[in-house]
Amino acid sequence: MTSWSLEDIPWEAFDRARIDPKIVPIIKAAAIVEFNAGDYRTYLNRVFHDDPRVLKAVDGWADEEVMHGRALAKWAELADSSFNFDESFKIFTDGFSLPLEAEQSVRGSRTGELIARCMVETGTSSYYTALAGATDEPVLKAVCRKIAQDEFAHYNLFHRHMTRYMSLERLGAWGRFKVAIGRIAESEDDELAYAYYAANNSTQPYDRKTNASAYGKCAFGYYTPTIVRRGIGMMFHAIGLKGDGIIGHAFGRIGWIALRLRIFMLGCAARI
């Protein structure tokens, strides 16, 4: 699907003087999560084992996610010469795993699984758009822009298959909403926290709250109201609602307020 490779990134333009030190730890963590798409491929291949159209889409998606991880890892190793991606990734996979043995979607239906994938791609598209806008380092900006474009394309890919399955499984609006909210809530689980730990704090005992707070306080700070509203619109579109209506705009404002409150609470937790 993607039209770029690592060779298309202007690595020679890397400018250490323009790095925001706060962004480096979360890029390390992002590299690990993106590169771990191979496990998600295994899980999704089990869930959609008899649907060659989805299997083909998943294979292309996973290959691109792995490439995203390689690009972010290469930048992180340029930014911090002490960072060893391979070692950090091994620490991550030794301590965190997905439900690879599942034969059916943990969301209760294939429609639900595809909605969950749309939620993930909404989050990553928004995240890398925010990072691309925030960083002044030219190589990271280029990498994040390309990843953000891919993630938006991935959202559309999963949405197309979700629409197809909705006509078969008839998952109602309330069911779709519950899956979407449930997957958003999972962003607070161990995956990102453990990736942050593996990349930055692995010499210390793992504490989910500490690492989740450190990751969130930095990552959420790069979002803007426009990016939050766009993400809310994508979420609404995935569950079959209009994101550009009164309700969508209201949720966009509420989402921005909730994000700022979350950042404030993470800051308070870090000082305790």
Backbone hydrogen bonds, N-H to C=O, Kabsch-Sander energy under -0.5 kcal/mol:
donor,donor_aa,acceptor,acceptor_aa,energy
8,D,5,S,-1.7
9,I,6,L,-1.3
11,W,9,I,-2.3
13,A,10,P,-2.2
14,F,11,W,-1.8
16,R,14,F,-0.5
18,R,15,D,-1.7
19,I,16,R,-1.6
23,I,20,D,-2.0
24,V,20,D,-0.7
24,V,21,P,-0.6
26,I,22,K,-0.5
27,I,23,I,-1.6
28,K,24,V,-2.1
29,A,25,P,-1.8
30,A,26,I,-2.3
31,A,27,I,-2.3
32,I,28,K,-1.5
33,V,29,A,-2.1
34,E,30,A,-2.7
35,F,31,A,-2.1
36,N,32,I,-1.3
37,A,34,E,-1.4
38,G,35,F,-0.8
39,D,36,N,-1.4
40,Y,36,N,-0.9
41,R,37,A,-2.5
42,T,38,G,-1.8
43,Y,39,D,-2.2
44,L,40,Y,-3.0
45,N,41,R,-2.6
46,R,42,T,-1.3
47,V,43,Y,-2.1
48,F,44,L,-2.5
49,H,46,R,-1.1
51,D,48,F,-2.1
55,L,51,D,-2.4
56,K,52,P,-2.2
57,A,53,R,-1.7
58,V,54,V,-3.1
59,D,55,L,-2.1
60,G,56,K,-2.0
61,W,57,A,-2.6
62,A,58,V,-3.0
63,D,59,D,-2.1
64,E,60,G,-1.7
65,E,61,W,-2.4
66,V,62,A,-2.5
67,M,63,D,-1.9
68,H,64,E,-2.3
69,G,65,E,-2.1
70,R,66,V,-2.1
71,A,67,M,-2.5
72,L,68,H,-2.6
73,A,69,G,-2.4
74,K,70,R,-2.4
75,W,71,A,-2.0
76,A,72,L,-2.6
77,E,73,A,-2.3
78,L,74,K,-1.4
79,A,75,W,-2.5
80,D,76,A,-2.2
83,F,80,D,-2.0
85,F,83,F,-0.6
88,S,84,N,-2.2
89,F,85,F,-3.0
90,K,86,D,-1.8
91,I,87,E,-2.0
92,F,88,S,-2.1
93,T,89,F,-2.6
94,D,90,K,-2.1
95,G,91,I,-1.0
95,G,92,F,-0.8
96,F,92,F,-1.7
100,L,98,L,-2.6
102,A,99,P,-1.6
108,G,105,S,-1.4
113,E,109,S,-1.9
114,L,110,R,-2.2
115,I,111,T,-2.3
116,A,112,G,-2.4
117,R,113,E,-2.0
118,C,114,L,-2.0
119,M,115,I,-2.1
120,V,116,A,-2.1
121,E,117,R,-2.4
122,T,118,C,-2.2
123,G,119,M,-2.3
124,T,120,V,-2.6
125,S,121,E,-2.4
126,S,122,T,-2.1
127,Y,123,G,-2.5
128,Y,124,T,-2.7
129,T,125,S,-1.6
130,A,126,S,-2.3
131,L,127,Y,-2.4
132,A,128,Y,-2.4
133,G,129,T,-1.8
134,A,130,A,-1.5
135,T,131,L,-2.3
136,D,18,R,-0.6
141,K,137,E,-2.3
142,A,138,P,-2.0
143,V,139,V,-2.6
144,C,140,L,-2.9
145,R,141,K,-2.2
146,K,142,A,-2.0
147,I,143,V,-2.5
148,A,144,C,-2.7
149,Q,145,R,-2.0
150,D,146,K,-2.1
151,E,147,I,-2.9
152,F,148,A,-1.9
153,A,149,Q,-1.9
154,H,150,D,-2.5
155,Y,151,E,-2.1
156,N,152,F,-2.0
157,L,153,A,-2.1
158,F,154,H,-2.7
159,H,155,Y,-2.4
160,R,156,N,-2.1
161,H,157,L,-1.6
162,M,158,F,-2.4
163,T,159,H,-2.5
164,R,160,R,-1.6
165,Y,161,H,-2.1
166,M,162,M,-2.3
167,S,163,T,-1.1
168,L,165,Y,-1.0
169,E,165,Y,-2.9
170,R,166,M,-2.0
172,G,170,R,-0.5
176,R,172,G,-2.4
177,F,173,A,-2.6
178,K,174,W,-2.3
179,V,175,G,-1.9
180,A,176,R,-2.3
181,I,177,F,-2.7
182,G,178,K,-2.4
183,R,179,V,-2.4
184,I,180,A,-2.1
185,A,181,I,-2.3
186,E,182,G,-1.2
187,S,184,I,-1.7
188,E,185,A,-1.8
189,D,186,E,-2.3
193,A,189,D,-0.8
194,Y,190,D,-3.5
195,A,191,E,-2.2
196,Y,192,L,-2.6
197,Y,193,A,-2.2
198,A,194,Y,-3.0
199,A,195,A,-1.9
200,N,196,Y,-1.7
201,N,197,Y,-2.1
202,S,197,Y,-0.5
204,Q,201,N,-2.1
211,N,207,D,-2.2
212,A,208,R,-3.0
213,S,209,K,-2.2
214,A,210,T,-2.1
215,Y,211,N,-2.3
216,G,212,A,-2.8
217,K,213,S,-2.6
218,C,214,A,-1.2
219,A,215,Y,-2.9
220,F,216,G,-2.4
222,Y,219,A,-1.5
223,Y,220,F,-1.5
228,V,224,T,-2.2
229,R,225,P,-2.6
230,R,226,T,-2.3
231,G,227,I,-2.2
232,I,228,V,-2.4
233,G,229,R,-2.2
234,M,230,R,-2.1
235,M,231,G,-2.2
236,F,232,I,-2.6
237,H,233,G,-2.3
238,A,234,M,-1.9
239,I,235,M,-1.4
240,G,237,H,-0.9
241,L,236,F,-3.1
243,G,241,L,-0.7
245,G,242,K,-0.8
249,H,245,G,-2.5
250,A,246,I,-2.4
251,F,247,I,-2.7
252,G,248,G,-2.0
253,R,249,H,-2.0
254,I,250,A,-2.5
255,G,251,F,-3.0
256,W,252,G,-1.9
257,I,253,R,-2.3
258,A,254,I,-2.8
259,L,255,G,-2.2
260,R,256,W,-2.3
261,L,257,I,-2.3
262,R,258,A,-2.4
263,I,259,L,-2.3
264,F,260,R,-2.2
265,M,261,L,-2.6
266,L,262,R,-2.3
267,G,263,I,-2.1
268,C,264,F,-2.1
269,A,265,M,-2.5
270,A,266,L,-2.0
271,R,267,G,-1.0
271,R,268,C,-0.6
272,I,268,C,-0.7
272,I,269,A,-0.8
